[in-house]
């Protein structure tokens, strides 16, 4: 038996669609991500659910917090 798929909502078009797409891109750009660069300079983004990415993000958050506490902000 083939499972039924939910119908997709129609995408907004024109100016409304452009604004919606812009908001979605900005939201995605603000999400934290881990990008590794190999010796050849080629970037590779780790999946957010990767345990290594979770540890790196946790360490980065602690580092930023420590710097902010030390700078008085």
C-alpha positions in Angstrom: 0.0 0.0 0.0 1.4 3.4 -1.0 1.0 6.0 1.8 -1.0 9.1 0.9 1.0 12.3 0.8 -0.3 15.5 2.2 -1.1 18.0 -0.5 1.3 21.0 -0.4 -0.1 24.4 0.2 0.2 26.6 -2.9 3.2 28.9 -2.8 2.6 32.6 -2.9 3.6 34.3 -6.1 4.7 37.8 -7.1 5.7 40.3 -4.5 4.3 38.2 -1.6 6.2 35.2 -2.8 9.4 37.2 -3.0 9.1 38.5 0.5 8.3 35.0 1.8 11.3 33.6 0.1 13.5 36.4 1.4 12.4 35.8 5.0 13.0 32.0 4.6 16.6 32.7 3.3 17.3 35.1 6.2 16.1 32.6 8.8 18.2 29.9 7.3 21.3 32.2 7.2 20.9 32.8 11.0 20.9 29.2 12.0 24.1 28.0 13.5 26.2 25.6 11.4 29.5 23.9 11.4 31.7 24.3 8.3 35.0 22.4 8.2 37.7 23.3 5.7 40.1 20.6 4.5 43.8 21.2 3.6 42.9 22.0 0.1 40.5 24.8 1.2 37.3 23.0 0.3 34.5 23.6 2.8 32.2 20.9 4.1 29.1 21.6 6.2 28.3 19.1 8.9 24.7 18.1 9.4 23.1 19.7 12.5 22.2 16.3 13.9 25.8 15.1 13.7 27.2 14.5 17.2 30.5 16.2 16.2 28.6 19.3 15.0 26.7 19.4 18.3 29.9 19.3 20.3 31.5 22.0 18.2 28.5 24.3 18.5 28.4 23.7 22.3 32.1 24.6 22.5 31.6 27.7 20.3 28.7 28.9 22.5 30.7 28.5 25.7 33.7 30.4 24.1 31.4 33.3 23.0 29.8 33.4 26.4 33.3 33.5 28.1 34.4 36.4 25.8 31.3 38.4 26.5 31.6 38.0 30.2 35.2 39.1 30.0 34.5 42.1 27.9 31.8 43.5 30.2 28.9 43.3 27.7 
